[in-house]
Amino acid sequence: MNTDSTKSIAYCVDTNLLVEFVTLENIPWQMLEPTAEVVRVIIPTTVAEEMDEHKKKNGRLRKRAIDFSQLARKIEESTDGVM
């Protein structure tokens, strides 16, 4: 049972969102759920692996994959996992 009174919401992203939509840091997460105090973004391992494979491609897909990889690394290295 969650006794924390903080309202949070979680979004699970897929590869298509990472490739076709705006970058994760530019999504207005708080606007999607204004009452949430904490927004968690879940990136499944499969999605991370697919993005890693896209780094071998050319053009826009490769750029998006590299940008995602850099953001993921930045989040992993942060002390609180916040972007």
Secondary structure, DSSP 8 states (H G I E B T S, - for coil): -------EEEEE--HHHHHHS--GGGS-HHHHSTT-SEEEEE--HHHHHHHHHHTTS-HHHHHHHHHHHHHHHHHHHSSS---
